[in-house]
């Protein structure tokens, strides 16, 4: 196939999933000439931005530093809803429960208290009384966040892409990138269809980031994660208005159950372990034993939720060793910025990550505090180990 003639852009965005679609929108809305490239046609089920629901929460157990970012993300999601005419986020309330000294419970409570996130600290009996679908154990505690909710990931990606196009972005799908390189003060990107030039490059490639950013030495590991949708025995008891989503950290593992939605049942998955994989070799087939294990754990705390299987799906988490994100400028090429390693908890913040990436690409800095996400922390760790 012959190479398409080169065309110059202000910014090229590699990968148009959760983060890339948001970056393309924010860049184009500021007047930048944007080219977006994706090997698939988003939204698609081959990466990490699919599956009908994602959790939104502000009381962030991983670190209090996330709270201002996810609050800004909420404001941006609501603006995107208004601009796109789509419903993207539904408030359901959320529960984080387990023993009071678990990272999930103690960390969620600490973040909520530090930033004034509306919440309640409930014992097992109170959770079971207020939310009859749940059966917590004596001694367990829960942080209830009434403002938490569920997001529609496919709708979010489409909304960002549609508005990016409306602002003039050129989005080329089903066009895999072969390589990129610094080209003077700009960049050159080669795909199977042609070569493109731009002043700046944004890499938001999800589980493909490891290969596109291989020279950075950021230690990324891709996990295969399994979810199953189960038909509950009573859709009303497990549905909107009566059953908040929940994450729980118990001796058997770390799990998340999603409020039942019409036609989708109760979605459930385990999040603390995953099968190492790559985007090219991921095992999409789901074993009956995997589903049986999920059903057993779901019915432990939501009895009656784990009925017949309605749907199963796999996705990929791109993990960092410390489970914190990576958002930074390339240490050798300041015209390149990137975001990766979202470790299974990044989607809720995609709107603000897009804003941060636009800041970095166009201005070289951002007003948001992203010190936690510097890629230099890995270099420091290597040096310390040495």
C-alpha positions in Angstrom: 0.0 0.0 0.0 1.4 3.4 -0.9 2.2 6.0 1.7 -0.3 8.8 2.1 1.3 12.3 1.7 2.5 13.8 5.0 0.3 16.4 6.7 1.3 18.6 9.6 -0.7 18.9 12.8 -0.2 20.7 16.1 -0.7 17.5 18.1 -1.0 13.8 17.3 -2.8 11.6 19.9 -1.9 7.9 19.8 -4.8 5.8 21.2 -8.4 7.0 21.4 -9.8 5.1 24.4 -10.7 6.7 27.7 -7.7 9.0 28.0 -7.0 9.6 24.4 -10.5 10.6 23.4 -10.5 13.1 26.3 -7.2 14.5 25.3 -8.3 14.8 21.6 -11.4 16.7 22.8 -9.6 19.1 25.1 -6.8 19.8 22.6 -9.3 20.4 19.7 -11.5 22.6 21.9 -8.6 24.9 22.5 -8.0 25.3 18.8 -5.2 22.9 18.2 -5.0 21.0 14.9 -5.4 17.4 16.2 -4.8 14.1 14.6 -6.1 11.1 16.6 -5.0 7.5 15.7 -6.2 4.2 16.9 -5.6 0.6 15.8 -9.2 -0.2 16.3 -12.5 1.8 16.0 -13.4 3.1 19.4 -15.4 2.3 21.5 -14.3 -1.3 21.1 -14.0 -4.3 23.4 -10.3 -5.0 22.9 -8.7 -2.7 25.5 -9.8 -1.2 28.8 -12.6 1.2 28.0 -15.6 -1.1 27.6 -18.1 -3.1 29.7 -21.1 -0.8 30.2 -20.1 0.4 33.7 -17.2 2.0 35.6 -17.2 3.1 39.2 -17.1 6.8 40.1 -15.9 7.7 43.6 -14.3 10.6 45.4 -13.2 9.0 48.7 -10.1 7.5 47.2 -8.5 4.8 49.3 -5.3 4.7 47.1 -4.2 8.2 48.2 -5.8 11.4 49.3 -4.0 13.2 46.4 -6.5 11.8 43.9 -9.5 13.5 45.4 -9.1 17.0 43.8 -8.5 15.3 40.5 -11.6 13.2 40.6 -13.7 16.1 41.8 -12.6 18.1 38.8 -13.3 15.0 36.6 -16.9 15.0 37.9 -17.3 18.7 36.9 -15.9 17.9 33.4 -18.2 14.8 33.0 -21.2 16.9 33.8 -20.1 19.6 31.3 -19.6 16.8 28.7 -23.1 15.5 29.4 -24.6 18.9 28.7 -22.5 19.4 25.6 -23.1 16.0 24.1 -26.7 15.4 25.2 -25.7 12.0 26.6 -26.2 10.5 30.1 -22.7 9.5 31.2 -22.9 9.2 35.0 -25.7 7.9 37.3 -25.5 8.4 41.0 -26.0 5.1 42.9 -24.1 5.5 46.1 -21.1 3.3 46.9 -19.9 1.1 49.7 -16.3 0.2 50.5 -16.3 -2.5 53.2 -14.1 -5.0 55.0 -12.2 -5.2 58.3 -11.7 -1.6 59.6 -7.9 -1.9 59.3 -7.9 -2.9 55.6 -6.4 -0.6 53.1 -9.7 -0.2 51.4 -11.7 0.9 54.5 -9.0 2.8 56.3 -7.8 4.6 53.2 -11.3 5.5 52.0 -12.1 6.9 55.4 -8.9 8.9 55.5 -9.5 10.5 52.1 -13.1 11.3 52.9 -12.2 13.0 56.1 -9.2 14.8 54.7 -11.2 16.4 51.8 -14.6 16.6 53.3 -16.2 14.1 51.0 -19.8 13.4 52.2 -19.8 9.9 53.7 -21.0 7.7 56.6 -19.0 5.2 58.5 -21.4 2.2 59.1 -21.1 -1.1 61.0 -22.3 -4.3 59.4 -25.7 -4.3 61.1 -26.5 -0.8 59.8 -25.4 -1.7 56.2 -27.6 -4.8 56.3 -30.6 -2.8 57.6 -30.3 0.1 55.2 -29.4 -1.9 52.1 -31.2 -5.3 52.4 -29.3 -6.8 49.5 -26.1 -6.9 51.5 -25.1 -9.4 54.2 -21.9 -8.0 55.9 -20.3 -10.0 58.7 -19.9 -8.9 62.3 -16.8 -6.9 62.8 -16.8 -5.5 59.2 -17.2 -1.8 58.6 -18.2 0.2 55.6 -17.7 3.7 54.2 -20.8 4.8 52.4 -20.4 7.6 49.8 -23.8 8.8 48.7 -22.5 10.8 45.8 -20.7 7.9 44.2 -22.0 6.3 41.0 -21.6 4.4 37.8 -20.3 5.6 34.5 -21.1 4.4 30.9 -17.6 4.0 29.4 -18.6 3.5 25.8 -20.9 6.6 25.9 -18.1 8.6 27.5 -15.6 7.7 24.8 -18.1 8.4 22.0 -19.0 11.8 23.5 -15.4 12.9 23.7 -14.7 11.7 20.1 -17.8 13.3 18.7 -17.0 16.6 20.3 -13.4 16.4 19.2 -14.6 16.0 15.6 -17.0 18.9 16.1 -14.0 21.0 17.1 -12.1 20.0 14.0 -10.0 17.0 15.1 -9.1 14.4 12.4 -9.7 11.0 13.9 -8.3 8.0 11.9 -9.4 4.6 13.2 -8.3 1.1 12.2 -4.8 2.6 11.5 -2.2 0.9 13.7 0.9 2.9 14.5 4.2 1.3 13.5 6.5 3.7 15.2 7.1 7.3 16.4 10.2 9.3 16.6 11.3 12.8 17.6 11.8 14.9 14.5 13.7 18.1 15.4 11.4 20.0 17.8 8.4 18.0 16.6 7.5 14.3 16.0 7.0 11.9 13.2 4.5 9.1 13.4 4.4 6.2 10.9 1.3 4.0 10.5 0.4 1.3 8.0 -1.2 3.9 5.8 1.2 6.9 6.0 3.5 9.2 7.8 2.3 12.2 9.9 4.2 15.1 11.4 3.2 17.3 14.4 4.7 19.7 16.9 3.6 17.6 19.9 2.7 14.0 20.6 0.4 12.5 23.2 0.7 8.8 23.9 -2.4 7.3 25.5 -2.2 3.7 24.3 -3.5 1.8 27.4 -2.1 -1.8 27.4 -0.2 -1.0 24.2 1.8 1.7 26.0 4.6 -0.6 27.0 5.7 -1.1 23.4 5.2 2.5 22.3 7.1 3.8 25.4 9.6 1.0 25.7 12.6 3.3 26.0 11.3 4.9 29.2 11.9 1.9 31.4 8.5 2.3 33.1 7.7 -1.1 34.5 4.2 -1.9 33.2 2.4 -5.3 33.5 -0.8 -6.1 31.7 -3.4 -8.2 33.5 -6.3 -10.1 32.1 -9.3 -9.3 34.2 -12.6 -11.3 34.1 -16.1 -9.9 34.8 -19.5 -11.7 34.8 -23.0 -10.3 34.7 -25.4 -12.4 36.7 -29.2 -12.4 36.8 -30.3 -11.6 40.4 -33.3 -13.3 41.9 -34.9 -9.9 42.5 -33.9 -7.1 40.2 -35.6 -4.4 42.4 -33.6 -5.3 45.5 -30.3 -5.1 43.6 -31.3 -2.2 41.4 -31.0 1.6 41.3 -32.2 3.4 44.4 -31.9 0.3 46.7 -28.5 -1.2 46.1 -25.3 0.9 45.9 -22.3 -0.6 44.2 -19.7 -2.1 46.5 -16.0 -2.8 46.7 -14.9 -5.2 49.4 -11.5 -6.3 50.7 -11.8 -9.6 52.5 -9.4 -12.6 53.1 -10.6 -14.1 49.8 -9.6 -11.1 47.8 -10.6 -7.7 46.5 -13.9 -7.6 44.6 -16.4 -5.1 43.1 -20.1 -5.6 42.6 -22.1 -3.2 40.4 -25.7 -2.1 40.9 -28.0 -4.1 38.7 -29.0 -2.3 35.5 -31.9 -3.3 33.3 -30.9 -6.0 30.9 -27.4 -6.2 32.4 -27.9 -7.8 35.8 -25.3 -7.5 38.5 -21.8 -7.2 37.2 -19.0 -8.6 39.4 -15.3 -9.1 39.2 -12.1 -9.5 41.2 -9.5 -6.8 41.0 -6.5 -7.7 43.1 -5.1 -10.4 40.9 -4.9 -10.9 37.2 -3.4 -13.2 34.6 -0.3 -11.6 33.0 -0.9 -11.1 29.3 -0.4 -8.8 26.4 -2.9 -7.2 24.0 -1.8 -9.7 21.4 -2.1 -12.9 23.5 -4.9 -12.2 25.9 -7.2 -15.2 26.5 -10.7 -14.0 25.7 -12.4 -17.3 26.5 -13.6 -17.5 30.1 -13.5 -20.9 31.9 -16.6 -22.2 33.8 -14.5 -22.4 36.9 -13.7 -18.7 36.7 -17.4 -17.9 36.6 -18.2 -20.3 39.4 -15.6 -18.7 41.7 -17.1 -15.3 41.0 -20.6 -16.4 41.7 -19.6 -18.0 45.0 -17.9 -14.8 46.2 -20.7 -12.6 45.0 -23.4 -14.6 46.9 -21.2 -14.5 50.0 -22.1 -10.8 50.5 -25.0 -10.3 48.1 -27.0 -13.5 48.5 -29.3 -14.1 45.5 -27.3 -11.8 43.2 -25.3 -14.6 41.5 -28.0 -16.3 39.4 -27.8 -17.4 35.8 -24.9 -15.9 33.8 -26.1 -13.2 31.4 -22.8 -12.1 29.9 -19.0 -12.5 30.5 -16.2 -10.3 29.4 -12.5 -9.7 29.7 -10.5 -6.5 29.8 -7.0 -5.5 30.5 -5.5 -3.5 33.4 -2.1 -1.9 32.8 -0.4 -2.1 36.2 2.4 -0.2 37.8 4.4 -1.6 40.7 2.9 0.9 43.2 -0.6 1.0 41.5 -0.4 4.7 40.9 -0.8 6.3 37.5 1.9 7.7 35.2 1.3 11.1 33.6 4.3 13.0 32.5 6.5 14.6 29.8 9.0 12.4 28.1 12.4 12.9 29.9 14.3 13.0 26.6 11.7 14.6 24.3 9.8 17.4 25.9 7.4 17.6 22.9 6.1 14.1 23.9 3.6 13.6 26.8 2.0 10.4 27.9 -0.4 8.8 30.3 -0.3 5.1 31.2 -0.4 2.5 34.0 -3.8 3.4 35.3 -3.9 0.1 37.2 -7.6 -0.6 37.0 -8.8 2.6 38.6 -8.3 5.4 36.0 -11.5 5.6 33.9 -13.4 7.9 36.3 -10.7 10.5 35.9 -10.4 10.3 32.1 -12.0 13.7 31.6 -9.5 15.5 33.8 -6.5 13.4 32.5 -7.4 14.7 29.1 -7.3 18.2 30.4 -3.9 17.6 32.0 -2.5 16.2 28.9 -3.7 19.1 26.8 -2.1 21.4 29.4 1.2 19.6 29.1 1.2 19.3 25.4 0.2 23.0 24.7 1.7 24.8 27.7 4.4 22.5 29.0 2.8 22.5 32.5 -0.5 22.1 34.3 -2.1 23.7 37.4 -3.2 20.2 38.5 -1.0 18.5 41.1 0.4 15.5 39.3 3.6 15.0 41.3 2.4 11.6 42.4 2.4 10.4 38.8 5.9 11.3 37.7 7.7 8.6 35.8 10.9 9.6 37.6 9.8 7.7 40.6 10.7 4.4 38.9 14.2 5.7 37.9 14.7 6.7 41.5 13.6 3.3 42.7 16.1 1.6 40.3 18.9 3.9 41.5 18.1 3.2 45.2 18.0 -0.6 44.6 21.3 -0.3 42.8 
